[in-house]
Amino acid sequence: MKLRSLLRRAAPYRGQLLAISLLTVLSSVTTLAIPWLAGSVLGGVVEGATTDQTWAIVLLVVALVVMTALTIAVSILSAAASGRALAALRTEAIEHVQRLPMGYHHRSHAGDLLSVTTWEVVNLSEFLSATMAKAPSQVLTAIGAVILLFAIEPRVALFVPLVVPVFYIALRLIGRRLRLLGGQARDADATLISFAETQLELVPATKSFAMEEQMVARFAQHAESSRQLNLQQARLSALLGPLIALLAALAAIAVILLAGVAMDPQRSPAELFSFLLYAALLTRPVGALADLYGRYRFAGGTLEKLEAVLHEEEEPGYASGETAIPRGDIVFDAVSFAYPGRPEVLTDFSLTIPRGQVIAITGENGAGKSTLISLLLQFYRPDAGRIALDGRDVASFQVQALRQSVGVVPQRALLFAGSVRENICFGHPDAGAKVLERALRLAQATDFVTALPQGLDTRIGDHGVRLSGGQRQRIALARALLADPPVLVFDEATAMFDSEAEQAFVQQCRDALAGRTVILITHRPASLALAHRIIRMEHGRVVDDRPGGQARS
Ligand SMILES: Nc1ncnc2c1ncn2[C@@H]1O[C@H](COP(=O)(O)OP(=O)(O)OP(=O)(O)O)[C@@H](O)[C@H]1O
């Protein structure tokens, strides 16, 4: 894991980190005072308390209370700071993902990204808060304990550094295996989540094809492999901290035994007790640091995955480019294009659509009709040729301005589980009642929306499942019409309508579409009647170009 990238992300939380560091130093100093005070109290007891122990006892109690309070404060502050840092990291990841090219989304799994930005990040969160809360104070306490051991009895204390390599080897061996298993377990969990997501989306298909048992069996397989890997990894994690703590305790016993033999007989009982307590104190940070090392190995995988996403290149055209709204002259000039690793879809494709023309594009399935729109919107870039809007290459537009000026009603309406109003106003949350009414009317949606139980405020379920296919399509139409863009694209948008509704829609649209450039991808006769011009595509080329119904009327 790149520690530098973690530190860079921690930079905005400097103030909180500083407060945590100060409290941590205080906490370590208090912790280190305890063996000293306890040693002198115990020494006093053994020597028959010739001196007054009251102050030492009071200080010991105060030190214990202060140490507890500081530990609590550091834990809470660390959890708050790491929580903030992670919320920012998650948001950064999602923001970045939204700006990645469509090609990235088509080749990657949404489930993987979902798992890394949601539950996987918990590893990172636990590591960060544990590191901030524990690591510095444990390191300081360990260093302080070693120094004080040397101060009390250097000859015996010399034994302490000799055991360090043993810890190092144990940590490396277990840590490596832990990282490997951790990675495999996380991948298995990501697959499981992804599969669950797909399975939930497929419930209607699963039911209609009576595939329930098979789907459950496949899920159970994924769940079992995830369980096994997580168990192995949990066993190893459970081993790491306590094993290292045990090694440290054994080493402390050795030091104590050695102290009994080699300690200067002139030492007071108080010094002897303090020495033994410091040796025992040393075991605590060693165990805790080993545990942190395990978390570090684990969190590293998550950070690497997040970093991999964050290093994917954003699509160009967000930061700069033409933002003026075009009027709608479209030219495809000798455009060729192939999806990565696929045969060419468009070959030397040329088409000029003057502003205000309604053009219908027809052609067999897979002829490349929708691909034309993806290229116009800059979801993909042509391999050769040029696409221009008002004489300017579409690549020279700021991508959001470009896309806002082209309203698309897709084949499959992308609706979400909000109200009808929220779905229609998706691109324009502040749209007024009049604009909304007009869009509903043009999309022939007023009647059915009014008849819904709560009208515009009716919630339509995931992907709009509580509506009919035609109703969903009308919502999508209303959404595109609401924006009133200069270019409109209907990609088989009327396919869900019955012929009567399609006729009515076409009639209504005649006026509404006037003056706009409209691309209708359709085979429907009524829609064809709406066009000034009908072209037919075959194998990525125009094979026919003739006047449409509108031209004749
Ligand atoms: N994201 C993609 N990655 C790879 N190949 C794709 C992708 N999208 C479409 N294709 C392929 O490109 C070709 C053209 O697809 P396109 O969707 O443009 O056809 P279409 O004319 O709109 O078809 P339809 O009438 O069926 O909607 C098809 O062979 C399709 O398999």
The ligand as a MOL file (V3000), in Angstrom:
LIG
                    3D

  0  0  0     0  0            999 V3000
M  V30 BEGIN CTAB
M  V30 COUNTS 31 33 0 0 0
M  V30 BEGIN ATOM
M  V30 1 N -20.7390 -1.4930 -25.8860 0
M  V30 2 C -20.5460 -2.3160 -26.9180 0
M  V30 3 N -19.4330 -3.0590 -26.9510 0
M  V30 4 C -19.1900 -3.8760 -27.9760 0
M  V30 5 N -20.0110 -4.0310 -29.0270 0
M  V30 6 C -21.1640 -3.3340 -29.0520 0
M  V30 7 C -21.4900 -2.4440 -27.9850 0
M  V30 8 N -22.6900 -1.8700 -28.2960 0
M  V30 9 C -23.0810 -2.3870 -29.4810 0
M  V30 10 N -22.1720 -3.2660 -29.9490 0
M  V30 11 C -22.2070 -3.9880 -31.2190 0
M  V30 12 O -22.2330 -3.0280 -32.2550 0
M  V30 13 C -23.1230 -3.3920 -33.2940 0
M  V30 14 C -24.1040 -2.2440 -33.5750 0
M  V30 15 O -24.9190 -2.0510 -32.4490 0
M  V30 16 P -26.0370 -0.9260 -32.3820 0
M  V30 17 O -26.6330 -0.9760 -31.0220 0
M  V30 18 O -25.4740 0.3340 -32.8640 0
M  V30 19 O -27.0870 -1.4730 -33.4620 0
M  V30 20 P -28.5500 -0.9400 -33.8050 0
M  V30 21 O -28.5670 -0.6970 -35.2590 0
M  V30 22 O -28.9310 0.1800 -32.9170 0
M  V30 23 O -29.3760 -2.2570 -33.4560 0
M  V30 24 P -30.8800 -2.4310 -32.9150 0
M  V30 25 O -31.8130 -2.1090 -34.0370 0
M  V30 26 O -30.9030 -3.8700 -32.5560 0
M  V30 27 O -31.0120 -1.5420 -31.7290 0
M  V30 28 C -23.7850 -4.6730 -32.8510 0
M  V30 29 O -23.1660 -5.7430 -33.5440 0
M  V30 30 C -23.4960 -4.7820 -31.3810 0
M  V30 31 O -23.2830 -6.1290 -31.0010 0
M  V30 END ATOM
M  V30 BEGIN BOND
M  V30 1 1 1 2
M  V30 2 1 2 3
M  V30 3 2 2 7
M  V30 4 2 3 4
M  V30 5 1 4 5
M  V30 6 2 5 6
M  V30 7 1 6 7
M  V30 8 1 6 10
M  V30 9 1 7 8
M  V30 10 2 8 9
M  V30 11 1 9 10
M  V30 12 1 10 11
M  V30 13 1 11 12
M  V30 14 1 11 30
M  V30 15 1 12 13
M  V30 16 1 13 14
M  V30 17 1 13 28
M  V30 18 1 14 15
M  V30 19 1 15 16
M  V30 20 2 16 17
M  V30 21 1 16 18
M  V30 22 1 16 19
M  V30 23 1 19 20
M  V30 24 2 20 21
M  V30 25 1 20 22
M  V30 26 1 20 23
M  V30 27 1 23 24
M  V30 28 2 24 25
M  V30 29 1 24 26
M  V30 30 1 24 27
M  V30 31 1 28 29
M  V30 32 1 28 30
M  V30 33 1 30 31
M  V30 END BOND
M  V30 END CTAB
M  END
